[in-house]
Amino acid sequence: MPRKRPSVFIGSSSERFRQITEAASGFDNASKQMHTLIKLLSQSRKVELDIISSQFGAFIDPAKLSQMKVDLENLDLVLSENSNERS
């Protein structure tokens, strides 16, 4: 005789709602942590690009240095937009 598989829908509506609310809250917390980590990595990369271009710019191919400066400007723009959104 085949065994019945447990249903994820067993329980009251309020219990299911609580579980969904907890899952949504966990996702929201993970999303906020991920945003913070990405922001920190972006800020670190911005500093890194700034240091490299200012101290070693004379040794870097002009096209690559130009791309680094564009990347630096883009990071600056995104970071300032994000700080304005969070304020």
Rosetta constraint file for C-alpha pairs under 8 A:
AtomPair CA 6 CA 10 HARMONIC 7.88 0.50
AtomPair CA 9 CA 16 HARMONIC 7.41 0.50
AtomPair CA 11 CA 15 HARMONIC 6.33 0.50
AtomPair CA 11 CA 16 HARMONIC 7.03 0.50
AtomPair CA 12 CA 16 HARMONIC 6.48 0.50
AtomPair CA 13 CA 17 HARMONIC 6.09 0.50
AtomPair CA 14 CA 18 HARMONIC 6.10 0.50
AtomPair CA 15 CA 19 HARMONIC 6.26 0.50
AtomPair CA 16 CA 20 HARMONIC 6.15 0.50
AtomPair CA 17 CA 21 HARMONIC 6.03 0.50
AtomPair CA 18 CA 22 HARMONIC 6.12 0.50
AtomPair CA 19 CA 23 HARMONIC 6.15 0.50
AtomPair CA 20 CA 24 HARMONIC 6.11 0.50
AtomPair CA 21 CA 25 HARMONIC 6.07 0.50
AtomPair CA 22 CA 26 HARMONIC 6.11 0.50
AtomPair CA 23 CA 27 HARMONIC 6.19 0.50
AtomPair CA 24 CA 28 HARMONIC 6.13 0.50
AtomPair CA 25 CA 29 HARMONIC 6.22 0.50
AtomPair CA 26 CA 30 HARMONIC 6.18 0.50
AtomPair CA 27 CA 31 HARMONIC 6.04 0.50
AtomPair CA 28 CA 32 HARMONIC 6.25 0.50
AtomPair CA 29 CA 33 HARMONIC 6.26 0.50
AtomPair CA 30 CA 34 HARMONIC 6.10 0.50
AtomPair CA 31 CA 35 HARMONIC 6.16 0.50
AtomPair CA 32 CA 36 HARMONIC 6.25 0.50
AtomPair CA 33 CA 37 HARMONIC 6.21 0.50
AtomPair CA 34 CA 38 HARMONIC 6.10 0.50
AtomPair CA 35 CA 39 HARMONIC 6.11 0.50
AtomPair CA 36 CA 40 HARMONIC 6.22 0.50
AtomPair CA 37 CA 41 HARMONIC 6.15 0.50
AtomPair CA 38 CA 42 HARMONIC 6.03 0.50
AtomPair CA 39 CA 43 HARMONIC 6.13 0.50
AtomPair CA 39 CA 79 HARMONIC 7.21 0.50
AtomPair CA 40 CA 44 HARMONIC 6.13 0.50
AtomPair CA 41 CA 45 HARMONIC 6.09 0.50
AtomPair CA 42 CA 46 HARMONIC 6.09 0.50
AtomPair CA 42 CA 75 HARMONIC 6.74 0.50
AtomPair CA 42 CA 79 HARMONIC 7.67 0.50
AtomPair CA 43 CA 47 HARMONIC 6.36 0.50
AtomPair CA 43 CA 75 HARMONIC 7.78 0.50
AtomPair CA 43 CA 79 HARMONIC 7.58 0.50
AtomPair CA 44 CA 48 HARMONIC 6.16 0.50
AtomPair CA 45 CA 49 HARMONIC 6.08 0.50
AtomPair CA 46 CA 50 HARMONIC 6.14 0.50
AtomPair CA 46 CA 72 HARMONIC 5.73 0.50
AtomPair CA 46 CA 75 HARMONIC 6.37 0.50
AtomPair CA 46 CA 76 HARMONIC 7.29 0.50
AtomPair CA 47 CA 51 HARMONIC 6.16 0.50
AtomPair CA 48 CA 52 HARMONIC 6.13 0.50
AtomPair CA 49 CA 53 HARMONIC 5.98 0.50
AtomPair CA 49 CA 68 HARMONIC 6.61 0.50
AtomPair CA 49 CA 69 HARMONIC 7.75 0.50
AtomPair CA 49 CA 72 HARMONIC 6.44 0.50
AtomPair CA 50 CA 54 HARMONIC 6.06 0.50
AtomPair CA 50 CA 72 HARMONIC 7.10 0.50
AtomPair CA 51 CA 55 HARMONIC 5.93 0.50
AtomPair CA 51 CA 56 HARMONIC 7.95 0.50
AtomPair CA 52 CA 56 HARMONIC 5.39 0.50
AtomPair CA 52 CA 57 HARMONIC 6.75 0.50
AtomPair CA 53 CA 57 HARMONIC 4.49 0.50
AtomPair CA 53 CA 65 HARMONIC 6.73 0.50
AtomPair CA 53 CA 68 HARMONIC 7.42 0.50
AtomPair CA 53 CA 69 HARMONIC 7.65 0.50
AtomPair CA 56 CA 60 HARMONIC 6.65 0.50
AtomPair CA 57 CA 65 HARMONIC 6.58 0.50
AtomPair CA 60 CA 64 HARMONIC 6.75 0.50
AtomPair CA 60 CA 65 HARMONIC 6.01 0.50
AtomPair CA 61 CA 65 HARMONIC 6.10 0.50
AtomPair CA 62 CA 66 HARMONIC 5.98 0.50
AtomPair CA 63 CA 67 HARMONIC 6.29 0.50
AtomPair CA 64 CA 68 HARMONIC 6.16 0.50
AtomPair CA 65 CA 69 HARMONIC 6.27 0.50
AtomPair CA 66 CA 70 HARMONIC 6.32 0.50
AtomPair CA 67 CA 71 HARMONIC 6.13 0.50
AtomPair CA 68 CA 72 HARMONIC 6.06 0.50
AtomPair CA 69 CA 73 HARMONIC 6.15 0.50
AtomPair CA 70 CA 74 HARMONIC 6.13 0.50
AtomPair CA 71 CA 75 HARMONIC 6.09 0.50
AtomPair CA 72 CA 76 HARMONIC 6.13 0.50
AtomPair CA 73 CA 77 HARMONIC 6.15 0.50
AtomPair CA 74 CA 78 HARMONIC 6.17 0.50
AtomPair CA 75 CA 79 HARMONIC 5.99 0.50
AtomPair CA 76 CA 80 HARMONIC 6.11 0.50
AtomPair CA 77 CA 81 HARMONIC 6.13 0.50
AtomPair CA 78 CA 82 HARMONIC 6.10 0.50
AtomPair CA 79 CA 83 HARMONIC 6.18 0.50
AtomPair CA 80 CA 84 HARMONIC 6.22 0.50
AtomPair CA 81 CA 85 HARMONIC 6.27 0.50
AtomPair CA 82 CA 86 HARMONIC 6.26 0.50
AtomPair CA 83 CA 87 HARMONIC 6.23 0.50
